[in-house]
Amino acid sequence: MTSTTKVPFLDLVTPHQELEAELLAVAKKAFSNAGFIGGPMVEDFEREFAAFCDIKYCVGVNSGTDALRFAFMAAGIGQGDIIVTVPHTFIATTEAISQAGAQIAFVDINESTYTMDPEKLREYLEKQCDFDGKSKKLTERKSGNRVAAIVPVHLYGQTADMDPIMELAAKYNLVVIEDACQSHGAEYFSKKENKWKKAGTMGLAAAFSFYPGKNLGACGEAGATTTNDEALAKRMKMIRDHGQAKKYYHDIEGYNGRLDSIQAGWLSVKLRHLAKWNEARRTHAHRYHELFAEAKDSVVIPVEAAWTKGVYHLYVVRVADREALQAHLAEAGIATGIHYPIPLHLQKAYEHLNYKKGDFPVTERVAAEIVSLPMFPQLRQDQLTLVANGVKEFVASKIGATR
Ligand SMILES: Cc1ncc(COP(=O)(O)O)c(C=O)c1O
């Protein structure tokens, strides 16, 4: 934040100042018994976060990336398997796939929700793969590899459309691991089950990130996997702790991927505020929606589909000439971001996958136009208005210039 910043993109200082006494008490407690790894603070947070998500098990790990990677491993997915996801996500989603030894396959997103398009998933599974009904194995024609899993990403705080994704997964015997790293507390209305379900409870397992800027953020790196599957939770616990369930008895090779006790304690403190913070984000988003109503032809606002209750990790709009908009807002002291400017299939890191421009046109179009506006629970009304006015001024000047 510079001295001329009127609206930061994210204010991480205020909530930590507000909770300082409680957060310091956690550190003091840890210093008093030097219990820095594992122990009651980790177990308490795991129990509390599982309750928040309405799920049986939560296994704390050191990042959202490892929460995903370990979940693939615990589900028995790895070498030679294909995991299907979207190219419009943070690279951690696909890093976890590769680092679990699996291969990445992309399907495009829906243009209004920015999450996995179930029809594109269906097209990929039906047109590019063969299903052997006897062995219940789905094979990608091009590579000859087994398609093992789907990773829908609940991006920007909104869930993917899970009913059709789960239906396809069941039809083709695929595991679903949700990437819920941006969606703590988001909900999905399952028509099939006629009830609202929390993000992170619909697949076999789900990954959450507690990176500081997330809706629930640690004061450092942290993450968790949630699941209703007891055996998977047990394997996750072994994988995060050098493959041991009992000290120095290593059934498998694992990782040093544990959640620190102090981070867990801090997360427990913050978890008590999460519902309130999520509600504040929703209120801010709805205010932005109202303020942009008069500019609806030039500013595409986030669409909250009837089946989702979003928690607005980000408030992402689409405009023409977004770099010029960012410069205009920066001039007015308003910080913005782009999540994400280059689709994953066009990143240098994935040249070897041989995707090309035009393969995922919706993702490419969206990635070229999106801008993330300031969004955090402590955002003030005057700041919201300033941001909206700045955007509206910009789009109005563009219309004026083309007349
Ligand atoms: C969609 C998504 N997946 C995975 C991750 C990885 O989480 P972490 O940074 O905690 O490893 C993130 C974090 O930014 C994310 O946004």
The ligand as a MOL file (V3000), in Angstrom:
LIG
                    3D

  0  0  0     0  0            999 V3000
M  V30 BEGIN CTAB
M  V30 COUNTS 16 16 0 0 0
M  V30 BEGIN ATOM
M  V30 1 C -7.2430 -22.2060 -7.1910 0
M  V30 2 C -6.0530 -22.4540 -6.3130 0
M  V30 3 N -5.5630 -23.7060 -6.2020 0
M  V30 4 C -4.5110 -23.9870 -5.4320 0
M  V30 5 C -3.8570 -22.9990 -4.7060 0
M  V30 6 C -2.6470 -23.3530 -3.9140 0
M  V30 7 O -2.6880 -22.9740 -2.5840 0
M  V30 8 P -1.3510 -22.6180 -1.7940 0
M  V30 9 O -0.8760 -21.2940 -2.2730 0
M  V30 10 O -1.7790 -22.5890 -0.3630 0
M  V30 11 O -0.3730 -23.6860 -2.0570 0
M  V30 12 C -4.3280 -21.6900 -4.7750 0
M  V30 13 C -3.6590 -20.6270 -4.0300 0
M  V30 14 O -3.4220 -19.5450 -4.4720 0
M  V30 15 C -5.4420 -21.4040 -5.6060 0
M  V30 16 O -5.9110 -20.1650 -5.7230 0
M  V30 END ATOM
M  V30 BEGIN BOND
M  V30 1 1 1 2
M  V30 2 1 2 3
M  V30 3 2 2 15
M  V30 4 2 3 4
M  V30 5 1 4 5
M  V30 6 1 5 6
M  V30 7 2 5 12
M  V30 8 1 6 7
M  V30 9 1 7 8
M  V30 10 2 8 9
M  V30 11 1 8 10
M  V30 12 1 8 11
M  V30 13 1 12 13
M  V30 14 1 12 15
M  V30 15 2 13 14
M  V30 16 1 15 16
M  V30 END BOND
M  V30 END CTAB
M  END
